[in-house]
Amino acid sequence: MKDMPNINYRTATVLDLPQLKKLGLTAYGQFQNVLDNGNWEQMKANLADDNNYLHLLKVGKCFVGELESQIVGMAFYIPSGNPSKYFESNWSYIRHVGVHPKLEGNGIGRKLVQQCIDFARESGLEWIALHTSEFQNAARHLYESLGFTRHKDLGLNLGKNYYLYLLHLN
């Protein structure tokens, strides 16, 4: 781990939308060369869509890390009762974990994911889930080190294998 910069952690608001989008595009932009052009364009369009972030902010919380008033890390926590394609109704789940590439390895992602886990645990929930892919090696390592286990293969998404991970909170 590098020398830890002075990161301020807080909960995001709608006013943070421009910075959340910018971070999403920057953090996930490192995968542009891993995906074929059409799949990268699909991921990029999703990351640039205000409505995706607004929906996640409306139904959940976004924990962010800031350095000098710039958001450099994010993780969206979605409470149970919000099922989706991959997540069951009784699960809380984590979406769009991202850290600015220049600050990876400083524990920012770990801190943000842990905040999601702690919030779910404090809310009395039994499970927290997330999905990740074959090309997100650092993310998979982080999730597994926090106790998440691979629950099932989700098949291909964006031309790559995706996996569902679960963590039992009790």
C-alpha positions as CSV (number, residue, x, y, z in Angstrom):
1,M,0.0,0.0,0.0
2,K,1.2,3.5,-0.8
3,D,1.3,6.4,1.5
4,M,-2.3,7.1,2.2
5,P,-3.4,10.6,1.0
6,N,-5.8,12.5,3.3
7,I,-9.1,11.2,2.0
8,N,-12.4,12.6,3.4
9,Y,-15.3,10.1,3.4
10,R,-18.9,11.2,3.2
11,T,-22.2,10.4,1.6
12,A,-22.8,11.8,-1.9
13,T,-25.8,14.0,-2.9
14,V,-27.4,14.8,-6.3
15,L,-25.1,17.8,-6.5
16,D,-22.2,15.4,-6.9
17,L,-23.6,13.9,-10.1
18,P,-21.1,15.5,-12.4
19,Q,-18.2,14.3,-10.4
20,L,-19.7,10.8,-10.0
21,K,-20.1,10.5,-13.7
22,K,-16.6,11.8,-14.4
23,L,-15.1,9.3,-11.9
24,G,-17.1,6.4,-13.3
25,L,-15.8,7.1,-16.8
26,T,-12.3,7.5,-15.5
27,A,-12.2,4.5,-13.2
28,Y,-13.9,2.1,-15.7
29,G,-12.1,3.7,-18.6
30,Q,-9.1,1.5,-17.8
31,F,-11.1,-1.4,-19.2
32,Q,-11.5,0.2,-22.6
33,N,-8.8,-2.0,-24.1
34,V,-10.2,-5.2,-22.5
35,L,-13.6,-4.8,-24.2
36,D,-14.3,-4.8,-27.9
37,N,-15.3,-1.5,-29.2
38,G,-19.0,-2.1,-29.3
39,N,-19.1,-3.4,-25.7
40,W,-16.9,-0.5,-24.5
41,E,-19.3,2.0,-26.1
42,Q,-22.2,0.3,-24.3
43,M,-20.4,0.5,-21.0
44,K,-19.3,4.1,-21.6
45,A,-22.9,5.1,-22.4
46,N,-24.2,3.5,-19.2
47,L,-21.5,5.2,-17.2
48,A,-22.3,8.6,-18.8
49,D,-26.1,8.3,-18.2
50,D,-27.3,10.7,-15.6
51,N,-30.4,8.6,-15.0
52,N,-28.4,5.6,-13.8
53,Y,-26.7,7.6,-11.1
54,L,-29.9,9.5,-10.2
55,H,-31.8,6.2,-9.8
56,L,-29.0,4.7,-7.6
57,L,-28.9,7.9,-5.5
58,K,-32.7,7.8,-5.1
59,V,-33.0,4.2,-4.0
60,G,-29.7,3.9,-2.1
61,K,-26.7,5.7,-0.8
62,C,-23.4,6.6,-2.4
63,F,-20.4,6.6,-0.2
64,V,-17.5,8.7,-1.7
65,G,-13.9,9.5,-0.9
66,E,-12.7,13.0,-1.6
67,L,-9.3,14.4,-2.1
68,E,-9.0,18.2,-2.2
69,S,-12.8,18.5,-2.9
70,Q,-12.6,16.0,-5.8
71,I,-14.4,12.7,-5.6
72,V,-11.8,10.0,-6.1
73,G,-13.7,7.0,-5.0
74,M,-17.3,5.8,-4.9
75,A,-19.5,2.8,-4.0
76,F,-23.3,2.7,-4.2
77,Y,-25.2,0.8,-1.6
78,I,-28.7,-0.4,-2.5
79,P,-30.9,-1.7,0.3
80,S,-33.0,-4.8,0.1
81,G,-36.4,-4.4,-1.5
82,N,-34.8,-3.3,-4.8
83,P,-34.5,-6.5,-6.9
84,S,-32.9,-6.3,-10.3
85,K,-31.7,-8.7,-13.0
86,Y,-29.1,-10.2,-10.7
87,F,-30.1,-9.3,-7.2
88,E,-32.9,-10.9,-5.1
89,S,-35.4,-8.7,-3.2
90,N,-34.1,-9.7,0.2
91,W,-30.4,-8.8,-0.6
92,S,-28.8,-5.4,-0.3
93,Y,-26.1,-4.9,-2.9
94,I,-23.2,-2.8,-4.0
95,R,-22.9,-1.1,-7.4
96,H,-20.4,1.0,-9.3
97,V,-17.3,0.7,-7.0
98,G,-14.7,3.0,-8.6
99,V,-11.5,4.6,-7.6
100,H,-9.5,7.0,-9.6
101,P,-6.7,5.0,-11.3
102,K,-4.0,7.3,-10.0
103,L,-5.1,6.5,-6.4
104,E,-5.6,2.7,-6.7
105,G,-3.8,0.7,-4.0
106,N,-4.4,3.3,-1.2
107,G,-7.3,1.4,0.4
108,I,-10.0,3.8,-0.9
109,G,-12.1,1.0,-2.5
110,R,-11.7,-1.2,0.5
111,K,-12.9,1.6,2.8
112,L,-15.9,2.4,0.6
113,V,-17.0,-1.3,0.3
114,Q,-16.6,-1.7,4.0
115,Q,-18.9,1.3,4.6
116,C,-21.5,-0.5,2.5
117,I,-21.1,-3.7,4.4
118,D,-21.2,-1.9,7.7
119,F,-24.4,0.0,6.7
120,A,-26.1,-3.2,5.6
121,R,-25.1,-4.9,8.9
122,E,-26.3,-2.0,11.0
123,S,-29.6,-2.1,9.1
124,G,-30.0,-5.7,10.2
125,L,-29.7,-7.3,6.8
126,E,-28.6,-10.8,6.3
127,W,-27.0,-10.6,2.8
128,I,-25.1,-8.2,0.7
129,A,-24.3,-8.9,-2.9
130,L,-22.4,-7.5,-5.9
131,H,-21.4,-8.5,-9.4
132,T,-18.0,-8.3,-11.0
133,S,-16.3,-9.7,-14.1
134,E,-13.4,-11.8,-15.3
135,F,-11.4,-8.7,-16.2
136,Q,-11.8,-6.9,-12.9
137,N,-9.0,-8.8,-11.1
138,A,-8.2,-6.2,-8.4
139,A,-11.9,-5.9,-7.6
140,R,-12.4,-9.6,-7.2
141,H,-9.4,-9.8,-5.0
142,L,-10.7,-7.0,-2.8
143,Y,-14.2,-8.5,-2.5
144,E,-12.8,-12.0,-1.6
145,S,-10.5,-10.5,1.0
146,L,-13.6,-8.9,2.6
147,G,-15.3,-12.2,2.8
148,F,-17.5,-12.2,-0.3
149,T,-17.7,-15.6,-2.1
150,R,-18.6,-16.4,-5.6
151,H,-22.2,-17.5,-5.6
152,K,-22.8,-18.1,-9.3
153,D,-21.7,-17.4,-12.8
154,L,-23.9,-14.9,-14.6
155,G,-22.7,-15.7,-18.1
156,L,-21.6,-13.2,-20.6
157,N,-22.1,-9.5,-20.3
158,L,-20.3,-7.0,-22.5
159,G,-18.6,-10.1,-24.1
160,K,-17.0,-11.1,-20.7
161,N,-17.9,-13.5,-17.9
162,Y,-19.6,-12.0,-15.0
163,Y,-20.0,-13.4,-11.5
164,L,-22.4,-12.8,-8.6
165,Y,-20.7,-12.6,-5.2
166,L,-22.5,-12.8,-1.8
167,L,-21.5,-12.0,1.8
168,H,-23.5,-13.3,4.7
169,L,-23.7,-10.6,7.3
170,N,-24.7,-12.5,10.4
